[in-house]
């Protein structure tokens, strides 16, 4: 699979985490865009039209779930992943847009290839799966 054709929007207010994940994904060949808040990501998501959006759950301002629900209305073909440090059962609203427990990744991801594999599964399915 050619990862350079897969665009990712990474949303995390922790600059160090965002930069580390971004560097890893870029090294793997993905095209990565970054946002430090849900509000910033909403301002750019339509122009980016990412294949996958990875959002932290706890963000300054709106939380990750609120961001995903709003982003989905703007980009329903984008697949959404939550990256969180807490045990987070998916809400009915996120399940309704096609997210599953496989779309919730626990911080820290000790093996970043887990993230690459999930993105590859989503991309090979043609985007949003569920």
N, C-alpha and C positions, 0 to 999 in steps of 0.2 A: 504494500500500500504506500502511495506517495503522500507522506504527511504534509508536504508543502501546500497541498490543496485544501488542507483543513485549517480553518480559522477558528481561533479561540479568543474569547473575552474572559479575562481573569479579573475577578473583583475581590479585593481583600484590602482592608484598611491598615494591615501590618505590612509596612514597606519591605521589611526583610523577608518575610514569608513570600510576599508577592514577587519580589525580585528573584528569589531562589527557585520558585516553581516556574516562573517565566523563563529563566535561564535554562533550566532542565528541558522544558518543552521546546524552546528554540533550538537547543542542541539536538533534539530528536527530529527536528525539521518542521515543526508546526509554525504557523504564522500566528503570533500571539499579540493581543492588544491588552492593555492594562487599564484598570480603573481603581481608584482608592475608596470609592463609595458607591452605593447603589444609585444615588442621584446622578453622579458622574457617568456611570455605566448606562443609565437610561437615556442620558443626553446623546450618547454615541452609538447605541446598539443598532439602530435602524441603518445608519451609514455603514457600520461594520458588517452587519448581517452574519454573525458568526455561526459556524457549524455547531459549536458547543460553547456554552457559557458556564464557567466554574465560579461559584460564589461562596464566600465565607458566610456562615450563618450570623455571627455577631459582627455587625458593622456599625460604625458611627453613623448616626442618622437612622435611616430605614434598615430593618434587618433583612437578612438574606431571603427569607420566605416572601416578605412583602415585595422585595425587588424582583424575584422570579415571577410572582403572580403578575406584576405590572409589565415586566419585560415580555412575558409570554403573549400578552395582548398586542404588543408591537411586533414581535418576531415569533410567531407560533411554530415555525419550522425549525427553530433552534432547539437543541437538546440542552437541558439544564442539569448541572451537578451541584450538590451542596458539599462544601468542605468545612467540617466543623469539629471542634474539640469537645463537644458534648454529645451525650447519647440523645439522638434526635429521631423520634418516630415521625414519619411523614404525615402531614396533615391530609385531610380529605381533599382539600383544594389542590395540593401538589399532586396527589394521586390522580385527580381528575384530568390533569394536563399530561398525564402519561409517565410521571416519575415513579420509580420503584425504589426499594431499599438498596438496590445496587447503585443507585445514583447518589447515595449519601456516603461520602468518604470521610473516615475519621482522621483527625489531626493527632499527632503528626503522621504523615504517610511515610512509613519506614522504608518502603520499597516503591519508589516513584514509578517504576514500570507498571504498577497496579493502575495508576492514572492513565498511562499511555495505552494500556490494554483496553480500559473502559472507553476511552475516546475512539480507539480503532473499531471497537464493536459498534459504537454509535454511528461512526462514519460509514462503515460497511453496510449498515442497515439503511443508509440514505438519510441520516439525521435522527430526529426524535424517534425513540423507540419506547414501547410500553404497551 
